[in-house]
Amino acid sequence: MSKKDCIAMLLAGGEGRRLSPLTNNLAKPAVPFGGEYRIIDFPLSNCANSGIHTVGVLTQYASESLHTHIGGGEPWGLYGSDADGVSLLAASPEDPCGYLGTADAIYKNLSFIDEHNPEDVLILSGDHIYSMDYRKLRDVHTTSGADATVSVMEVPLAEAHRFGIVGVDESMRIVNFVEKPTKPQSTLASMGIYIFKWSYLRKMLIEDSENPKSSHDFGKDIIPRMLRLDGKLYAYPFEGYWRDVGTVDSLWEAHMDLLEQDMEPHLEPDPHAWQTYSRDQYMGSGRSPISRTDEHDSSLSHWNNAVLGDVQRTVVFYGVQVAEGSVVVNSVLMPNVKIGRDVHIAYAIIGEGAIIKDGTRIEGSIGKIEVIAPHAVIEGSAFAPSTALNIQQT
């Protein structure tokens, strides 16, 4: 797949309010994931493994955190000539509105896409965890002669209201699309992964930009309008692991999925079949991939850790310290977390660089995951949202 055939545009500008306080000063796609990675590493690695070497990353909120992580694209092999590589496309500081929506972000980068003059453009989200060979998606798109192809998967009916819901005929041609319906009529959900004929999408984006009533969003505006105009849209069913980690609960659940050895399909990448790359790995020479420990059913990074306490069903990132006498269960300890003695943590996500002092208790539950902000200093005998504590920012 050459650059002239298909390029990717990766939407990574969302503020991520539902992941607060992890995203107070960090772009959502830059949030750590899985002991070794950042969320954005997954779509970037998918591009690299799928032979897509021209990638535009559209950033806006806290863009410096993503720019620092992605850099020149070296860990993913996305660097080189002017024709190839990753390009960081931040919202213009001269535009007070920035990117108004997902479609508006692509529209405001028409010139970047036109420079490459691709046959197809792949639109991706920067906050999904999955491994996908985009070549298979494009093969289906090309064979069907579609104007647009939407990657879809079955979701539980109780969760269908969170997604764009797709209706298809027997040939998988899309016949209707409803963004986040209150009463879903189907469980076939859009994954927010689209491939378009560029000539077709370009025309639609220009027309959408001239509509003052549009919210300039693919799910709310572009896809429904294409259907109203009888565009040829098809669905591509995906059967692998995929999760939108845009909320605290979904981020915690995806980490717990890592620990489920018998879960199918499984999230954890197989380094022999599909490598997931990260600058964290690239810079941390000598680190080995995350591995599950049989005794505690946890996942531990093996780089610069000092885990002396009891850690059970927990994903532990690099640089973590857990002192003797402390117990951590059903939790996520992000990079460089420091936990003192006699601390008890359950059902929690501890943000990067946070310090939990001796004797502190952080007690969450399923459906009410406690989150400690990155670089916070927590000191107290109990922790809950209503509990006053000495919480400082370092």
N, C-alpha and C positions, 0 to 999 in steps of 0.2 A: 504494500500500500504506500504509494509515494505521496509526497506533500501536495502535489497537484490534484491527486484523487480526493483526499479528505484531510481537513485540518480540524482540530478540536478547540472549542471555546469553553473554558471552565469557569463557571460562575462562583465566585468566592468572596463576595462583598457583603454578605448578610451580617447584621449586628448580633444576632444570636441571643436575644433577650431571654429566651426560655432556658438558656444554659447559664444564666447569671447565677452566681458571681464569677464563674470560670471565665466568662467572656467580658468582664468589666474593662479589661485593658488588652484583650486578645481577640483576634478574629476567630470566629467559630471554626473554620477549617484548620486553624493552627492549634486547636485544643489537642493535648496528648491523648493517644489511644493505644491500648494493647501492650503496654510495657516497653515498646520500642519505637512507636510511630507517632505521627500527627495525622489527623483525620484526612487531610488533603493528600497524604502519601498514597492513598488507595486509588483515586482516579488518575493521579499522575503516573503511578506504576502501571495501571491498566493501559494508559496511552503508550507508554514505553514498550510494554510487552505485546501490544497489538500492532506495533509498527507505525504508530502515528507520532511523528517526530516534530510536528509544528503545532504548538499548543499556546494559546493565549489564555492567561489567567487574569480574570477581571476582578479587581480588588477595590474596596472602598473603606469599610469600617476597620479601624486599627490595622491598616494595610501594611505598616512597617513590620508587624509580627510575621506576616506571610512572606514579605519580600526578603526578610532576613533568613527565613527557613528555606525558601526556594532558591534564592541566590541566582546563579547562572544555570541551574538545572543539572549540575554535574552528577548528583547521586542517581538520577533517573536516566542519565545518558541523553538528556534533552538540552544539548548545547552544541555549538559548532558554527556553521556558516550562517549567513543572513537568512537563508532559505529555511533552515531547520532550527529547532531549539524551542525553549520556553520564553515567552514574552510577558512581562508583567504590565498589565494595562489598568492602571489606577484611574479612578474617576478624576476628571480634570479639576484642578483647584480653581479654575476660572469659571466653572459651572457651579453656581451656588446650590443647585438642586441635586447634583451628583447623578448617580444612576437611579432612575425613578422606579424601575422594575426590571425583571429578568430580560424582557424583550428590549426595553430601552437600553440596557447595558450592551446588548449585541448591536443595536442600531447605532449607538454612539462610537462603535468600533468598525463601522462599515469599511473605512479606508484600510484598516489592518487586514481584513479578510480579502478585500479587492486586490491588495498587493500580491496575495498568493493565488488568487483566481482559482479556487478549488471547485471541483465538481460538486462535492458534498461538504456540509459543515455538521460536525457532531457537537451537540450542546450537552454539557455535563454540569452536575452540581458538585460543589466542593465539600459537602457535609454528609456524604453517604459512605457506608462501609460495605464493600463488596469487591469481588474479583470477577471481571467480565472481559471476554475476548471481543473487542469491538469489531473485529474482522467478520465474525459471524453475523453480527447485527447488520453490518453494511452489505454483506452478501445477500441477506434477505431483502434489504431495502432495494438493492440494485435489480435483483431478479424479479421483484414484483412491479418494478417501474413506478414506485411510489413517489409522490411529492415529498412526503414526510413519513417517517416510521417512528413509532413510540414504543419504547421498551416497557413491558407490563409484567405484573406478577399477581398471583392470587394473594389476597390478604383476608384475615378474619372479618366477618361482617361487622363485628363490634368496633373495628378500627377503620372501616371503609370511609367513614365521614372525614378522615384526616387527609384523604388523597383525592386526586383527580380520578374519577371513575369512568371507565371506558366500556362502551358497548360495541360488539363486533358481530359480523355475519359469519357464515360458515367458512369463508376464505380468509378470515382474520382482518378483513377491511373494517376500519372504524366507522360506525354509523352514528354514534353519539358520544359525547364527552361532557361530563359535569364536574366542575371543580368543587371539591369538598361539599358534597350534597348532604343535607340534613337527614334525608331518608334514602340511602343508597339503594339502587335497584340492581346492583351487581357488586361482585367482589374482585373484579379485575381492575387493578389500580395502576395508574401511570407511575413510573419510577423517576420521572423528571429527567430521563435520558432520551434525547431526541436526535435523529439524523434527518437533515433536510437537503434537497437539491438547493444549491446556493442561489441560483437564478430565481427560483420560486420564493424562497424565504426572503431574499433581498427586497423583492417587490412588496411582500406582505409587511415587512418591517417599515418600509417607507410610508406605506398607506396608514399603518397603525400610528406612526409618529404624528400624523396630521389629524388624528381623531382626538378632540379634546375630552371626550367621554371615556377614553380608554385608560385603564390602569397600567398599560404597557407590560403585561405579564403573559408568559406563554400559556399557562394553564387557564387563566381567566379570559384572555382576549385572543391571542394568536391562534391557538388550536381550534376553539369554537368557531372563529371566523373562517378558518380554512374549510371547516366542515359545511358551514352555511353556503360557501361559494363552491361547494362540490369538489373540493380538493381530494386528491387520491391519497388517503392516509391509511396506513396499515399498522397493526400491532405486532410486536415481536415478544413472544412469551419467554421469560427468563426463569429458570428453575434453580439457580444457585442461591447462596446466602446473600441477603441484602437487608440493610437496615438504615433508615433515616435516623441519625443520632442528634436531632435538633432539640431534644428535651433532656432534662436531667435523668428522668426515668429511663428513657431509651438509651442514653449513654451508659448508664449503670447496667441495664439489661444486656447490652451488647458485650460489655466486659464479662459479665457472668456467662454469656454464651461461650466465651473462650475456654471456660473451665468444664464445659459439658463434653466429655470425651466421646460419647456415643451419639451426639446430635448430628443429624444429617439434614440438609447439607451443612458442613462445618465452615466456620468463618476463618479459622487460622490458616494463613497461606501455606501451601506446600512449596518450600524453597526449591524443590527439584522440578516442579511443574510450572510454577507461576511465582516469580520472585516479587516481593514487595520491598521497595527501596525507601530510604529515609535519610535526610541529612543527619539526624540523630545517630543513625547507624554509621553513616559515612564519616562523621567526625569522631565517633567513639571507637577508635581502633582497638581491636582485641575483644570487643564485646561479642558474645554469642547470642543467637536468637532466644526469645523467650521460651521457657520450657515449663511444663507442668510438674509439680512435685507430688509424688504419690501419697506421701504422708499427710499433707494438709490440703490436697486438691487445690493448690494455688498456682499462680503463674508468676515466675520471678525472672526479672532481668538479672544477668550474672555480672553486671559491670558496676563496680564501686558501691556494692551494697553491704550493709552491716545489719542484718536482721537477726537479732538475738531473742526477741520475744516470740510469742505464739501467734502465727499468722495462718488463718484458715479461710479457704474459699475467697481469696483476695488476689487481685492483680497488682503486682509490685513493679514499679518502674525503676530505672537506674538511679543511683545516688541516694537511695532511701536508707534511713537509719531507724531501727526499731529497738529500743532499749529493753533490757531484761525486765521481766515482770509485767510487760504489756501484752494485751490480747487484741488482735484485729481480726474481725470476721466479716464475710460478705461485703467487702469494700474494695475501693480502688485507691491506691497510694501513688500519686503522680510524681514526676521526677523531683528528686532532691528534698523530699519530705523528711522532716526530722521529728521523731516521736520519742518522748521521754519515758521515764519509768512509771510503772503501775497505771498506764493509760488503757482505757477500754473503748474500742471503736467498733460499731456495728452498723451495717447498712449505710455507708457513707462514701463520699468521694472527697478526698483530701487534695486540694489544689496544689499545683507545682510550687515547691519551695516553702510550703507552710510549715510552721513550727508548732507542735502540740506539746505543751509542757507537762511535767510530772503530775500524775493524779487526775488528769482530765478525762471525762466521760462524754463520748459523742454517740448518742443512741438514736438511730433512725429505724425505719421499718420498710417493708415492701409497700410501695406506693407513696412513701414519704422519706425519700432518700435525703440524708443531711449532706450539705455541701459546704466545705470550708474554702474560702477564697484563696487564690494563689498568694503566697508570701505573707499570709496572715499569721499572727502570733496568738494562739488560743491558750488561755489559762483559766481554769475553773474546775469545780468539783462535778459539774453537770453541764450538759449543753442541750439546748432546745431553742427554737426561734424566740420563745417568750422569756428565755432566761438571760438575765444581764450578766455579761462576762467582760473581762478585761481583754478586748480584742484590739490589737494594734496592727498597723501596717508597717512592715520594715522597708 
